[in-house]
Amino acid sequence: MAHEPVLNTLHAGGLVVSRRIGILGLFFCLLFAVVLGQSLWIQYFHAPALNVSAFNRVSGNSGSNYPRGDIVAADGSVLAHSVPVGSSTTSFTRVYPDGSLMSGLVGFSSSQYGRWALESQYNDVLTAHAQPPQSWAQVLAPSQAADTLTLTVQPALQQIARVALAGRDGAVVAIDPRNGGILAMYANPSYDPTPLTAISSATQVAAWKSYTTNNAHGFPPLGLLATQQTFPPGSTFKVITTAAAAVSKPELMVKSYPYAAFARLPDTNKLLYNSGGSACGGTVQVMLPESCDPGYGLLGMDLGRDIMSAQATAFGYNTKIPLDLPGVVSSYFPAASVFLTDRPGLAYSAIGQKDVRATALENALVAAAIANGGTAMTPHLMATITAPDGTLITRYRPTAWLKPLKAVQAAQIVPLMRGVVTRGTASGVGFHYGDQVAAKTGTAQTGNAQANTDDWMIAFAPANNPVVAIAVVVPFQATSETGASIAGPIVKCVVEGALALSKGLPPTGTRSTCPH
């Protein structure tokens, strides 16, 4: 019993030591948890923000020591990818196999001038970033790689647009009206992005200077004319004027306007003449196919400034179009208050003249809204984003952008636009009857010293089940030309190509007479 105090003392001491070891172990576990949490935060959850931080010091065209992700077309062809610089494994440059064909959309990634177009819009996706960890080792040291961006664009249709424009300044936009996917968007002038990714700084500087210098018409090659330039839409705007009547004053859809070569307008001695000075008139069923200027001027006056301004806005005028591409500008229709002191201006605005301005993208969306039962779907270029292992990350989900009119009202306009092709101003273009094209021509006066015209056509096909809506503009044409003669053949080629692709056929089949 004499040893009992000693044993008790030893037992107590052991408990103290054990408790201290337990506390120390818990402390180290907490430290490990903090390190693990910090690692997860920095290398996984916070990685995307760090990748695009302005404080990054990594160099190279990719903006990373890793290659940028591929940009791929709808047909699977690669539009942009990264290759090593020489034998380097940490320095990469960008390659654009299709050159100027896709540059307006794809853009560039340059060590000297940054990024533009889709290379900029989807930089977070295309820049290498931490991938989801597949093991504990990858939690502490995540792998770095970029994702792949796949587009809705069909290169074959893009090529048809380029060939049909034949080097002239202008723009072609083709949209799937059912979901808003951009099938083609080509414009002249264009540029080859390759020099902007050159290793030589002097090569990049020379290319940049050339691409940012305006051409004879005031357009820089680096800008995308389809989304960054506006033009008076001319008679293509009569589709919106017709929609305004269908929506707000349906009685005007059956009103007959005087058969005359001109219309007298209030507060002015000037007369609104029909194109070519010919007489025209009647109801919209007659006037839209033949594109009657005096009658539509009077129709606009009957509708009034509030209705006209509201309907233009309903179709997307005075609003930035939510396309996933930087630099998109808004189209313009005057506010209703403008016409309080300019009543003749309302008549001219109703036929797409005066101060009305539209982009090719906007006009394609007008055609798409009519084609899609009155709803304009949000336009988009992205189809999918996939991980390096091919796993689907994002698939675009179609969304409605605007609904300027009801389906029953849009259905009233479709046969009128068919009439433009079968018996109206586009009857001489040569559209195949089986393609069931619905269209509207436009020959807008530019008002410049040369008195040129901006030649337009909007269209969709097939009229009974549209799969493509198109807008073409070719500005600064001779006054002897028209939207039908200049833009019409381009629309015909794009329609044929788009319909063939929709059936899984080559876009330039044996029945097509379009060059390619």
One Martini backbone bead per residue (centre of mass of N, CA, C, O) as a GRO file, in nm:
protein
  516
    1MET     BB    1   0.051   0.066  -0.009
    2ALA     BB    2   0.298   0.261  -0.039
    3HIS     BB    3   0.268   0.280  -0.373
    4GLU     BB    4  -0.003   0.433  -0.438
    5PRO     BB    5   0.081   0.735  -0.481
    6VAL     BB    6   0.268   0.677  -0.718
    7LEU     BB    7   0.059   0.555  -0.910
    8ASN     BB    8  -0.130   0.795  -0.914
    9THR     BB    9   0.073   0.989  -1.029
   10LEU     BB   10   0.131   0.840  -1.295
   11HIS     BB   11  -0.161   0.838  -1.399
   12ALA     BB   12  -0.202   1.141  -1.405
   13GLY     BB   13   0.032   1.203  -1.597
   14GLY     BB   14  -0.076   1.037  -1.837
   15LEU     BB   15  -0.333   1.204  -1.881
   16VAL     BB   16  -0.196   1.469  -1.943
   17VAL     BB   17  -0.032   1.374  -2.187
   18SER     BB   18  -0.271   1.269  -2.353
   19ARG     BB   19  -0.424   1.536  -2.367
   20ARG     BB   20  -0.197   1.697  -2.511
   21ILE     BB   21  -0.180   1.519  -2.759
   22GLY     BB   22  -0.475   1.560  -2.847
   23ILE     BB   23  -0.459   1.866  -2.881
   24LEU     BB   24  -0.227   1.865  -3.084
   25GLY     BB   25  -0.373   1.694  -3.295
   26LEU     BB   26  -0.611   1.886  -3.335
   27PHE     BB   27  -0.441   2.125  -3.426
   28PHE     BB   28  -0.324   1.985  -3.681
   29CYS     BB   29  -0.597   1.931  -3.811
   30LEU     BB   30  -0.678   2.226  -3.836
   31LEU     BB   31  -0.440   2.311  -4.012
   32PHE     BB   32  -0.503   2.116  -4.243
   33ALA     BB   33  -0.786   2.232  -4.301
   34VAL     BB   34  -0.688   2.514  -4.374
   35VAL     BB   35  -0.503   2.433  -4.608
   36LEU     BB   36  -0.719   2.285  -4.769
   37GLY     BB   37  -0.917   2.522  -4.794
   38GLN     BB   38  -0.720   2.718  -4.931
   39SER     BB   39  -0.661   2.541  -5.172
   40LEU     BB   40  -0.949   2.523  -5.276
   41TRP     BB   41  -0.999   2.826  -5.309
   42ILE     BB   42  -0.759   2.903  -5.497
   43GLN     BB   43  -0.752   2.636  -5.706
   44TYR     BB   44  -1.078   2.631  -5.755
   45PHE     BB   45  -1.298   2.848  -5.677
   46HIS     BB   46  -1.087   3.109  -5.747
   47ALA     BB   47  -0.954   3.060  -6.028
   48PRO     BB   48  -1.112   3.229  -6.240
   49ALA     BB   49  -1.037   3.508  -6.117
   50LEU     BB   50  -0.726   3.471  -6.133
   51ASN     BB   51  -0.697   3.426  -6.442
   52VAL     BB   52  -0.823   3.740  -6.499
   53SER     BB   53  -0.624   3.898  -6.361
   54ALA     BB   54  -0.432   4.194  -6.377
   55PHE     BB   55  -0.184   4.060  -6.192
   56ASN     BB   56  -0.087   3.893  -6.396
   57ARG     BB   57   0.249   3.773  -6.541
   58VAL     BB   58   0.183   3.619  -6.769
   59SER     BB   59   0.262   3.529  -7.096
   60GLY     BB   60   0.127   3.549  -7.403
   61ASN     BB   61  -0.135   3.493  -7.620
   62SER     BB   62  -0.302   3.317  -7.403
   63GLY     BB   63  -0.255   3.426  -7.100
   64SER     BB   64  -0.067   3.164  -7.066
   65ASN     BB   65   0.115   2.854  -7.006
   66TYR     BB   66  -0.133   2.767  -7.168
   67PRO     BB   67  -0.347   2.660  -7.382
   68ARG     BB   68  -0.602   2.748  -7.557
   69GLY     BB   69  -0.903   2.702  -7.651
   70ASP     BB   70  -1.118   2.592  -7.871
   71ILE     BB   71  -1.278   2.688  -8.178
   72VAL     BB   72  -1.593   2.563  -8.301
   73ALA     BB   73  -1.787   2.457  -8.538
   74ALA     BB   74  -2.079   2.300  -8.632
   75ASP     BB   75  -1.896   2.091  -8.823
   76GLY     BB   76  -1.605   2.069  -8.643
   77SER     BB   77  -1.434   2.290  -8.720
   78VAL     BB   78  -1.141   2.466  -8.665
   79LEU     BB   79  -1.096   2.821  -8.584
   80ALA     BB   80  -0.924   2.790  -8.304
   81HIS     BB   81  -0.575   2.751  -8.197
   82SER     BB   82  -0.296   2.623  -8.022
   83VAL     BB   83   0.063   2.672  -8.047
   84PRO     BB   84   0.377   2.630  -8.020
   85VAL     BB   85   0.674   2.803  -7.964
   86GLY     BB   86   0.839   2.604  -8.107
   87SER     BB   87   0.979   2.412  -7.831
   88SER     BB   88   0.782   2.507  -7.642
   89THR     BB   89   0.580   2.444  -7.324
   90THR     BB   90   0.494   2.774  -7.230
   91SER     BB   91   0.445   2.880  -7.534
   92PHE     BB   92   0.177   3.044  -7.719
   93THR     BB   93  -0.011   3.047  -8.026
   94ARG     BB   94  -0.243   3.160  -8.259
   95VAL     BB   95  -0.473   2.985  -8.482
   96TYR     BB   96  -0.644   3.062  -8.814
   97PRO     BB   97  -0.757   2.871  -9.068
   98ASP     BB   98  -0.992   3.085  -9.198
   99GLY     BB   99  -0.934   3.365  -9.135
  100SER     BB  100  -1.148   3.601  -9.277
  101LEU     BB  101  -1.413   3.433  -9.258
  102MET     BB  102  -1.413   3.446  -8.907
  103SER     BB  103  -1.299   3.711  -8.771
  104GLY     BB  104  -1.562   3.873  -8.691
  105LEU     BB  105  -1.615   3.648  -8.462
  106VAL     BB  106  -1.349   3.533  -8.334
  107GLY     BB  107  -1.093   3.702  -8.380
  108PHE     BB  108  -0.840   3.763  -8.120
  109SER     BB  109  -0.506   3.674  -7.969
  110SER     BB  110  -0.290   3.922  -7.841
  111SER     BB  111   0.005   4.034  -7.695
  112GLN     BB  112  -0.054   4.351  -7.783
  113TYR     BB  113  -0.403   4.369  -7.831
  114GLY     BB  114  -0.537   4.133  -7.722
  115ARG     BB  115  -0.891   4.094  -7.737
  116TRP     BB  116  -1.156   3.968  -7.963
  117ALA     BB  117  -1.457   3.886  -7.959
  118LEU     BB  118  -1.477   3.562  -7.873
  119GLU     BB  119  -1.201   3.574  -7.732
  120SER     BB  120  -1.331   3.773  -7.522
  121GLN     BB  121  -1.616   3.671  -7.438
  122TYR     BB  122  -1.463   3.364  -7.376
  123ASN     BB  123  -1.202   3.378  -7.194
  124ASP     BB  124  -1.266   3.201  -6.944
  125VAL     BB  125  -1.290   2.941  -7.118
  126LEU     BB  126  -1.010   2.964  -7.297
  127THR     BB  127  -0.869   2.974  -7.037
  128ALA     BB  128  -0.674   2.834  -6.831
  129HIS     BB  129  -0.800   2.611  -6.571
  130ALA     BB  130  -0.914   2.465  -6.311
  131GLN     BB  131  -0.993   2.144  -6.261
  132PRO     BB  132  -1.174   1.909  -6.152
  133PRO     BB  133  -1.118   1.698  -5.909
  134GLN     BB  134  -1.024   1.332  -5.897
  135SER     BB  135  -0.831   1.383  -5.646
  136TRP     BB  136  -0.636   1.461  -5.377
  137ALA     BB  137  -0.397   1.559  -5.549
  138GLN     BB  138  -0.579   1.764  -5.719
  139VAL     BB  139  -0.655   1.945  -5.485
  140LEU     BB  140  -0.353   2.048  -5.436
  141ALA     BB  141  -0.296   1.995  -5.774
  142PRO     BB  142  -0.438   2.118  -6.018
  143SER     BB  143  -0.536   2.102  -6.327
  144GLN     BB  144  -0.463   2.261  -6.643
  145ALA     BB  145  -0.731   2.391  -6.859
  146ALA     BB  146  -0.926   2.426  -7.145
  147ASP     BB  147  -1.200   2.495  -7.314
  148THR     BB  148  -1.465   2.437  -7.551
  149LEU     BB  149  -1.597   2.623  -7.830
  150THR     BB  150  -1.918   2.594  -7.975
  151LEU     BB  151  -2.090   2.675  -8.264
  152THR     BB  152  -2.360   2.772  -8.494
  153VAL     BB  153  -2.176   2.799  -8.729
  154GLN     BB  154  -2.161   2.774  -9.091
  155PRO     BB  155  -1.905   2.773  -9.307
  156ALA     BB  156  -2.053   2.725  -9.578
  157LEU     BB  157  -2.240   2.975  -9.545
  158GLN     BB  158  -2.015   3.179  -9.512
  159GLN     BB  159  -1.895   3.131  -9.793
  160ILE     BB  160  -2.140   3.210  -9.958
  161ALA     BB  161  -2.149   3.502  -9.859
  162ARG     BB  162  -1.871   3.589  -9.959
  163VAL     BB  163  -1.906   3.524 -10.260
  164ALA     BB  164  -2.170   3.695 -10.306
  165LEU     BB  165  -2.038   3.974 -10.234
  166ALA     BB  166  -1.775   4.014 -10.408
  167GLY     BB  167  -1.609   4.243 -10.220
  168ARG     BB  168  -1.829   4.397 -10.110
  169ASP     BB  169  -1.967   4.598  -9.912
  170GLY     BB  170  -2.115   4.417  -9.635
  171ALA     BB  171  -2.398   4.204  -9.514
  172VAL     BB  172  -2.458   3.876  -9.356
  173VAL     BB  173  -2.756   3.731  -9.198
  174ALA     BB  174  -2.815   3.410  -9.035
  175ILE     BB  175  -3.110   3.262  -8.884
  176ASP     BB  176  -3.262   3.067  -8.646
  177PRO     BB  177  -3.587   3.133  -8.554
  178ARG     BB  178  -3.635   2.902  -8.331
  179ASN     BB  179  -3.337   2.981  -8.149
  180GLY     BB  180  -3.110   3.212  -8.259
  181GLY     BB  181  -2.906   3.090  -8.433
  182ILE     BB  182  -2.607   3.153  -8.588
  183LEU     BB  183  -2.523   3.061  -8.922
  184ALA     BB  184  -2.444   3.357  -9.033
  185MET     BB  185  -2.165   3.620  -9.030
  186TYR     BB  186  -2.087   3.833  -9.289
  187ALA     BB  187  -1.822   4.083  -9.369
  188ASN     BB  188  -1.750   4.383  -9.538
  189PRO     BB  189  -1.480   4.429  -9.420
  190SER     BB  190  -1.187   4.236  -9.357
  191TYR     BB  191  -0.958   4.001  -9.177
  192ASP     BB  192  -0.642   3.876  -9.082
  193PRO     BB  193  -0.535   3.750  -8.766
  194THR     BB  194  -0.244   3.637  -8.787
  195PRO     BB  195  -0.055   3.897  -8.748
  196LEU     BB  196  -0.167   3.942  -8.442
  197THR     BB  197   0.008   3.656  -8.359
  198ALA     BB  198   0.281   3.732  -8.396
  199ILE     BB  199   0.603   3.745  -8.281
  200SER     BB  200   0.624   4.002  -8.426
  201SER     BB  201   0.573   4.327  -8.345
  202ALA     BB  202   0.579   4.463  -8.627
  203THR     BB  203   0.355   4.292  -8.751
  204GLN     BB  204   0.132   4.380  -8.558
  205VAL     BB  205   0.143   4.685  -8.606
  206ALA     BB  206   0.085   4.683  -8.912
  207ALA     BB  207  -0.188   4.541  -8.894
  208TRP     BB  208  -0.333   4.735  -8.706
  209LYS     BB  209  -0.316   4.983  -8.887
  210SER     BB  210  -0.473   4.857  -9.125
  211TYR     BB  211  -0.739   4.758  -8.960
  212THR     BB  212  -0.794   5.075  -8.842
  213THR     BB  213  -0.839   5.170  -9.134
  214ASN     BB  214  -1.030   5.328  -9.334
  215ASN     BB  215  -1.209   5.310  -9.597
  216ALA     BB  216  -1.380   5.464  -9.849
  217HIS     BB  217  -1.656   5.419  -9.656
  218GLY     BB  218  -1.557   5.415  -9.339
  219PHE     BB  219  -1.445   5.113  -9.291
  220PRO     BB  220  -1.312   4.899  -9.069
  221PRO     BB  221  -1.193   4.581  -9.072
  222LEU     BB  222  -1.224   4.531  -8.752
  223GLY     BB  223  -1.508   4.571  -8.804
  224LEU     BB  224  -1.856   4.472  -8.781
  225LEU     BB  225  -2.099   4.552  -9.001
  226ALA     BB  226  -2.344   4.377  -8.888
  227THR     BB  227  -2.314   4.528  -8.572
  228GLN     BB  228  -2.156   4.840  -8.620
  229GLN     BB  229  -2.359   4.924  -8.854
  230THR     BB  230  -2.576   5.174  -8.988
  231PHE     BB  231  -2.887   5.190  -9.186
  232PRO     BB  232  -3.118   5.263  -9.393
  233PRO     BB  233  -3.388   5.033  -9.444
  234GLY     BB  234  -3.622   5.121  -9.581
  235SER     BB  235  -3.866   4.903  -9.704
  236THR     BB  236  -3.823   4.691  -9.476
  237PHE     BB  237  -3.990   4.866  -9.262
  238LYS     BB  238  -4.283   4.794  -9.364
  239VAL     BB  239  -4.317   4.552  -9.177
  240ILE     BB  240  -4.351   4.723  -8.918
  241THR     BB  241  -4.587   4.894  -9.014
  242THR     BB  242  -4.773   4.655  -9.053
  243ALA     BB  243  -4.759   4.555  -8.760
  244ALA     BB  244  -4.882   4.809  -8.633
  245ALA     BB  245  -5.158   4.763  -8.760
  246ALA     BB  246  -5.217   4.473  -8.657
  247VAL     BB  247  -5.194   4.556  -8.350
  248SER     BB  248  -5.344   4.866  -8.326
  249LYS     BB  249  -5.494   4.898  -8.643
  250PRO     BB  250  -5.668   4.674  -8.818
  251GLU     BB  251  -5.834   4.861  -9.011
  252LEU     BB  252  -5.572   4.934  -9.190
  253MET     BB  253  -5.549   4.654  -9.343
  254VAL     BB  254  -5.824   4.754  -9.529
  255LYS     BB  255  -5.729   5.009  -9.629
  256SER     BB  256  -5.759   5.237  -9.901
  257TYR     BB  257  -5.524   5.385 -10.098
  258PRO     BB  258  -5.432   5.600 -10.312
  259TYR     BB  259  -5.383   5.612 -10.658
  260ALA     BB  260  -5.042   5.721 -10.677
  261ALA     BB  261  -4.724   5.893 -10.716
  262PHE     BB  262  -4.820   6.064 -10.459
  263ALA     BB  263  -4.789   6.248 -10.144
  264ARG     BB  264  -4.934   6.458  -9.919
  265LEU     BB  265  -4.792   6.661  -9.665
  266PRO     BB  266  -4.756   6.810  -9.380
  267ASP     BB  267  -4.578   7.110  -9.353
  268THR     BB  268  -4.536   7.083  -9.679
  269ASN     BB  269  -4.436   7.095 -10.035
  270LYS     BB  270  -4.350   6.819 -10.035
  271LEU     BB  271  -4.335   6.512 -10.211
  272LEU     BB  272  -4.422   6.166 -10.189
  273TYR     BB  273  -4.263   5.953 -10.384
  274ASN     BB  274  -4.234   5.704 -10.585
  275SER     BB  275  -4.048   5.477 -10.708
  276GLY     BB  276  -4.004   5.605 -11.034
  277GLY     BB  277  -4.306   5.752 -11.036
  278SER     BB  278  -4.514   5.551 -10.983
  279ALA     BB  279  -4.818   5.421 -10.938
  280CYS     BB  280  -5.002   5.364 -10.622
  281GLY     BB  281  -5.206   5.136 -10.413
  282GLY     BB  282  -5.421   5.047 -10.146
  283THR     BB  283  -5.370   4.786  -9.975
  284VAL     BB  284  -5.137   4.602  -9.811
  285GLN     BB  285  -5.171   4.356 -10.006
  286VAL     BB  286  -5.055   4.548 -10.236
  287MET     BB  287  -4.825   4.744 -10.119
  288LEU     BB  288  -4.599   4.553 -10.019
  289PRO     BB  289  -4.512   4.400 -10.278
  290GLU     BB  290  -4.473   4.695 -10.435
  291SER     BB  291  -4.370   4.921 -10.250
  292CYS     BB  292  -4.551   5.177 -10.139
  293ASP     BB  293  -4.470   5.487 -10.044
  294PRO     BB  294  -4.720   5.672 -10.017
  295GLY     BB  295  -4.904   5.471  -9.864
  296TYR     BB  296  -4.704   5.424  -9.620
  297GLY     BB  297  -4.691   5.714  -9.531
  298LEU     BB  298  -4.997   5.733  -9.463
  299LEU     BB  299  -5.003   5.499  -9.265
  300GLY     BB  300  -4.811   5.625  -9.059
  301MET     BB  301  -4.997   5.866  -9.001
  302ASP     BB  302  -5.241   5.699  -8.902
  303LEU     BB  303  -5.093   5.565  -8.663
  304GLY     BB  304  -4.871   5.732  -8.542
  305ARG     BB  305  -4.615   5.808  -8.331
  306ASP     BB  306  -4.660   5.609  -8.094
  307ILE     BB  307  -4.695   5.346  -8.252
  308MET     BB  308  -4.438   5.351  -8.422
  309SER     BB  309  -4.233   5.370  -8.190
  310ALA     BB  310  -4.330   5.118  -8.033
  311GLN     BB  311  -4.287   4.905  -8.263
  312ALA     BB  312  -3.988   4.943  -8.303
  313THR     BB  313  -3.913   4.870  -8.011
  314ALA     BB  314  -4.044   4.583  -8.015
  315PHE     BB  315  -3.813   4.493  -8.240
  316GLY     BB  316  -3.528   4.656  -8.111
  317TYR     BB  317  -3.519   4.936  -8.113
  318ASN     BB  318  -3.319   5.111  -7.893
  319THR     BB  319  -3.159   4.829  -7.847
  320LYS     BB  320  -2.956   4.602  -7.713
  321ILE     BB  321  -2.836   4.327  -7.845
  322PRO     BB  322  -2.792   3.994  -7.688
  323LEU     BB  323  -2.516   3.927  -7.809
  324ASP     BB  324  -2.221   3.713  -7.795
  325LEU     BB  325  -2.081   4.014  -7.865
  326PRO     BB  326  -1.888   4.266  -7.908
  327GLY     BB  327  -2.002   4.593  -8.030
  328VAL     BB  328  -2.301   4.620  -8.029
  329VAL     BB  329  -2.540   4.808  -8.188
  330SER     BB  330  -2.800   5.025  -8.214
  331SER     BB  331  -3.090   5.092  -8.332
  332TYR     BB  332  -3.298   5.359  -8.498
  333PHE     BB  333  -3.585   5.537  -8.360
  334PRO     BB  334  -3.773   5.785  -8.312
  335ALA     BB  335  -3.922   5.959  -8.098
  336ALA     BB  336  -4.238   6.071  -8.071
  337SER     BB  337  -4.162   6.375  -8.010
  338VAL     BB  338  -4.029   6.447  -8.283
  339PHE     BB  339  -4.319   6.458  -8.447
  340LEU     BB  340  -4.440   6.727  -8.342
  341THR     BB  341  -4.224   6.898  -8.549
  342ASP     BB  342  -4.230   6.630  -8.769
  343ARG     BB  343  -4.464   6.506  -8.961
  344PRO     BB  344  -4.321   6.414  -9.226
  345GLY     BB  345  -4.116   6.223  -9.078
  346LEU     BB  346  -4.318   5.990  -9.031
  347ALA     BB  347  -4.354   5.901  -9.324
  348TYR     BB  348  -4.050   5.841  -9.376
  349SER     BB  349  -4.015   5.641  -9.138
  350ALA     BB  350  -4.230   5.427  -9.247
  351ILE     BB  351  -3.997   5.380  -9.497
  352GLY     BB  352  -3.695   5.395  -9.372
  353GLN     BB  353  -3.620   5.692  -9.332
  354LYS     BB  354  -3.442   5.955  -9.251
  355ASP     BB  355  -3.334   5.852  -8.916
  356VAL     BB  356  -3.336   5.564  -8.978
  357ARG     BB  357  -3.162   5.277  -8.822
  358ALA     BB  358  -2.984   4.967  -8.920
  359THR     BB  359  -2.887   4.659  -8.872
  360ALA     BB  360  -2.849   4.349  -8.992
  361LEU     BB  361  -2.931   4.206  -8.733
  362GLU     BB  362  -3.201   4.347  -8.689
  363ASN     BB  363  -3.331   4.262  -8.963
  364ALA     BB  364  -3.313   3.958  -8.909
  365LEU     BB  365  -3.502   3.971  -8.654
  366VAL     BB  366  -3.750   4.063  -8.799
  367ALA     BB  367  -3.779   3.816  -8.978
  368ALA     BB  368  -3.775   3.608  -8.742
  369ALA     BB  369  -4.034   3.702  -8.598
  370ILE     BB  370  -4.229   3.639  -8.826
  371ALA     BB  371  -4.142   3.338  -8.864
  372ASN     BB  372  -4.195   3.292  -8.526
  373GLY     BB  373  -4.483   3.409  -8.449
  374GLY     BB  374  -4.364   3.701  -8.309
  375THR     BB  375  -4.080   3.579  -8.205
  376ALA     BB  376  -3.771   3.683  -8.075
  377MET     BB  377  -3.489   3.531  -8.045
  378THR     BB  378  -3.204   3.494  -7.895
  379PRO     BB  379  -2.908   3.564  -8.004
  380HIS     BB  380  -2.643   3.318  -8.097
  381LEU     BB  381  -2.314   3.140  -8.094
  382MET     BB  382  -2.340   2.951  -7.868
  383ALA     BB  383  -2.375   2.601  -7.808
  384THR     BB  384  -2.106   2.489  -7.655
  385ILE     BB  385  -1.937   2.364  -7.354
  386THR     BB  386  -1.629   2.188  -7.311
  387ALA     BB  387  -1.426   1.980  -7.178
  388PRO     BB  388  -1.125   1.824  -7.226
  389ASP     BB  389  -1.291   1.532  -7.198
  390GLY     BB  390  -1.593   1.615  -7.332
  391THR     BB  391  -1.758   1.737  -7.124
  392LEU     BB  392  -2.051   1.879  -7.057
  393ILE     BB  393  -2.122   2.209  -6.941
  394THR     BB  394  -2.273   2.374  -7.187
  395ARG     BB  395  -2.603   2.446  -7.311
  396TYR     BB  396  -2.790   2.615  -7.506
  397ARG     BB  397  -3.087   2.801  -7.415
  398PRO     BB  398  -3.356   2.896  -7.549
  399THR     BB  399  -3.474   3.243  -7.578
  400ALA     BB  400  -3.677   3.499  -7.542
  401TRP     BB  401  -3.675   3.840  -7.626
  402LEU     BB  402  -3.920   3.917  -7.827
  403LYS     BB  403  -4.286   4.028  -7.867
  404PRO     BB  404  -4.428   4.224  -8.112
  405LEU     BB  405  -4.633   3.980  -8.184
  406LYS     BB  406  -4.869   3.779  -8.269
  407ALA     BB  407  -4.929   3.502  -8.445
  408VAL     BB  408  -5.182   3.612  -8.599
  409GLN     BB  409  -5.031   3.867  -8.698
  410ALA     BB  410  -4.794   3.734  -8.846
  411ALA     BB  411  -4.979   3.569  -9.043
  412GLN     BB  412  -5.058   3.829  -9.212
  413ILE     BB  413  -4.757   3.884  -9.329
  414VAL     BB  414  -4.653   3.638  -9.482
  415PRO     BB  415  -4.818   3.662  -9.756
  416LEU     BB  416  -4.699   3.940  -9.826
  417MET     BB  417  -4.401   3.835  -9.851
  418ARG     BB  418  -4.468   3.633 -10.069
  419GLY     BB  419  -4.566   3.849 -10.275
  420VAL     BB  420  -4.287   3.973 -10.326
  421VAL     BB  421  -4.194   3.710 -10.484
  422THR     BB  422  -4.443   3.639 -10.684
  423ARG     BB  423  -4.535   3.979 -10.761
  424GLY     BB  424  -4.305   4.166 -10.680
  425THR     BB  425  -3.988   4.306 -10.625
  426ALA     BB  426  -3.876   3.978 -10.611
  427SER     BB  427  -3.966   3.820 -10.882
  428GLY     BB  428  -3.666   3.846 -11.040
  429VAL     BB  429  -3.455   3.670 -10.872
  430GLY     BB  430  -3.521   3.334 -10.870
  431PHE     BB  431  -3.680   3.182 -10.684
  432HIS     BB  432  -3.773   2.892 -10.568
  433TYR     BB  433  -4.079   2.777 -10.519
  434GLY     BB  434  -4.012   2.543 -10.310
  435ASP     BB  435  -3.881   2.745 -10.089
  436GLN     BB  436  -4.080   2.958  -9.984
  437VAL     BB  437  -4.024   3.267 -10.006
  438ALA     BB  438  -3.998   3.543  -9.780
  439ALA     BB  439  -4.003   3.906  -9.844
  440LYS     BB  440  -3.802   4.225  -9.842
  441THR     BB  441  -3.732   4.514  -9.985
  442GLY     BB  442  -3.452   4.770 -10.013
  443THR     BB  443  -3.410   5.128 -10.114
  444ALA     BB  444  -3.190   5.349  -9.976
  445GLN     BB  445  -3.135   5.668  -9.909
  446THR     BB  446  -2.842   5.826  -9.796
  447GLY     BB  447  -2.784   6.154  -9.845
  448ASN     BB  448  -2.543   6.191 -10.003
  449ALA     BB  449  -2.359   6.338 -10.250
  450GLN     BB  450  -2.391   6.068 -10.438
  451ALA     BB  451  -2.675   5.930 -10.406
  452ASN     BB  452  -2.684   5.665 -10.288
  453THR     BB  453  -2.756   5.320 -10.210
  454ASP     BB  454  -2.913   5.099  -9.980
  455ASP     BB  455  -2.920   4.751 -10.016
  456TRP     BB  456  -3.199   4.533  -9.947
  457MET     BB  457  -3.281   4.213  -9.770
  458ILE     BB  458  -3.547   4.022  -9.640
  459ALA     BB  459  -3.587   3.675  -9.508
  460PHE     BB  460  -3.770   3.354  -9.537
  461ALA     BB  461  -3.746   2.981  -9.488
  462PRO     BB  462  -4.007   2.837  -9.514
  463ALA     BB  463  -4.308   2.987  -9.475
  464ASN     BB  464  -4.447   2.724  -9.325
  465ASN     BB  465  -4.129   2.639  -9.201
  466PRO     BB  466  -3.894   2.803  -9.070
  467VAL     BB  467  -3.509   2.787  -9.076
  468VAL     BB  468  -3.458   3.083  -9.206
  469ALA     BB  469  -3.312   3.411  -9.152
  470ILE     BB  470  -3.254   3.715  -9.350
  471ALA     BB  471  -2.987   3.964  -9.403
  472VAL     BB  472  -2.910   4.221  -9.651
  473VAL     BB  473  -2.633   4.455  -9.706
  474VAL     BB  474  -2.552   4.709  -9.968
  475PRO     BB  475  -2.372   4.978  -9.976
  476PHE     BB  476  -2.315   5.223 -10.199
  477GLN     BB  477  -2.498   5.229 -10.452
  478ALA     BB  478  -2.630   5.270 -10.735
  479THR     BB  479  -2.928   5.418 -10.835
  480SER     BB  480  -2.991   5.176 -11.046
  481GLU     BB  481  -3.016   5.011 -10.802
  482THR     BB  482  -3.141   4.736 -10.594
  483GLY     BB  483  -3.237   4.517 -10.364
  484ALA     BB  484  -3.305   4.297 -10.575
  485SER     BB  485  -3.035   4.315 -10.754
  486ILE     BB  486  -2.824   4.293 -10.507
  487ALA     BB  487  -2.944   4.127 -10.254
  488GLY     BB  488  -3.108   3.894 -10.379
  489PRO     BB  489  -2.884   3.688 -10.478
  490ILE     BB  490  -2.771   3.645 -10.195
  491VAL     BB  491  -3.022   3.532 -10.061
  492LYS     BB  492  -3.060   3.293 -10.250
  493CYS     BB  493  -2.797   3.145 -10.175
  494VAL     BB  494  -2.848   3.123  -9.869
  495VAL     BB  495  -3.112   2.973  -9.879
  496GLU     BB  496  -3.014   2.722 -10.029
  497GLY     BB  497  -2.795   2.645  -9.823
  498ALA     BB  498  -2.974   2.625  -9.568
  499LEU     BB  499  -3.177   2.412  -9.673
  500ALA     BB  500  -2.971   2.193  -9.727
  501LEU     BB  501  -2.856   2.170  -9.438
  502SER     BB  502  -3.135   2.100  -9.302
  503LYS     BB  503  -3.119   1.813  -9.486
  504GLY     BB  504  -2.810   1.711  -9.507
  505LEU     BB  505  -2.688   1.876  -9.741
  506PRO     BB  506  -2.522   2.022  -9.963
  507PRO     BB  507  -2.510   2.373 -10.007
  508THR     BB  508  -2.415   2.302 -10.326
  509GLY     BB  509  -2.612   2.205 -10.538
  510THR     BB  510  -2.729   2.137 -10.860
  511ARG     BB  511  -2.959   2.370 -10.847
  512SER     BB  512  -2.738   2.566 -10.800
  513THR     BB  513  -2.600   2.896 -10.925
  514CYS     BB  514  -2.393   2.941 -10.713
  515PRO     BB  515  -2.107   3.046 -10.618
  516HIS     BB  516  -1.799   2.861 -10.446
   0.00000   0.00000   0.00000
